Amino acid sequence: MIERLFFGLLSQKVTMTRLNNKVSIITGAAQGIGLATALKFAAEGAVVVVCDLRQTAIDDAVKQCQALGAQAIGCLMDVTNRAMVDAVVAQVKVQFGRIDVLINNAGITKDARLQKMTLAQFDQVIDVNLRGVFHCAQAVSDTMVTQGSGVILNASSVVGIYGNFGQTNYAASKFGVIGFTKTWSRELGPKGVRVNAVAPGFVSTPILDTIPENVLQEMKARVPLKRLGKPEEIANVYAFLASDEASYINGAVIEVSGGMTV
């Protein structure tokens, strides 16, 4: 009798995951950190909503999530298009009845020194990395407030804290995201909605594909751990922050950089 009870409890524990049935919208989820996060959430039992710009990549990401046993759907979304963002949020609300997590992961770079940066380069990065975060958070906020619960996680960067050569636009957008996070945590916290930001350092993703090897080696040398981060290592932090284990973390900016700013 005791053995049956023990193995029954053990089996129950194995099948329990910390994001069980949490309806989670992830932007930029078809590659890099976004894809790693979608897969992590799928493995943790979440309902995953994969949002990105390319339908074929979205479909592939959804299949990978489903292969892990998760319920997952894909939505074509341009975060700079408010009508498209609102339509996706409405679809998710109708299909699943609630929205528990939003991860504002979508982002781009258009690097240039201040004297060389074009207005188009500046505007494009601000539009995606800052305005897009505003669009998505505002679109889900009413639903989360009505529920009395929810988690919004914003992708900042160590560049948004310390700046970086040639990244005026990117640094401004990621610093702005921190401002969003601090403000929304005050506004939405009393309503049961937690808002936090993650500030990754140098992470091995497709965004680094155009960087010369000698520059990559220099980047690694700046990190005490002497390597680039893995997308999965950022995804692990998102999963923790989205879970009830982080229920008293609100308004935080968590740096995940291998100690590069120490």
NORFEN-V449205 format. One line per field, one symbol per residue. ss: DSSP state (h for helix, s for strand, l for the rest). phi: phi as a letter, one per 30 degrees, with the letter a starting at -180 (. if undefined). A space follows every 50 residues. Layout:
ss->???
phi->???
This chain:
ss->lhhhhhhhhhhhhhhlllllllsssssllllhhhhhhhhhhhhlllssss ssllhhhhhhhhhhhhhllllssssslllllhhhhhhhhhhhhhhhllll sssslllllllsllllllhhhhhhhhhhhhhhhhhhhhhhhhhhhhhlls ssssssslhhhhllllshhhhhhhhhhhhhhhhhhhhhhlllssssssss llsllhhhllllhhhhhhhhhlllllllslhhhhhhhhhhhhlhhhllll llssssllllll
phi->.dddddddddddddddbdceiddbcbdhccahdddededddddcjddccd caccddddedddddddddjddbbcbdbcddcddddddddddddddciabc bbcdceabbbdadedcdddddddddddddcddddeddddcdddddddial bcccdcadddcciaeibedddddddddddedddddddcedcjccbbbccd cdbdbedceddeedddddddddcediaddcedddeddedddddddcdccb icccdbbiidcd
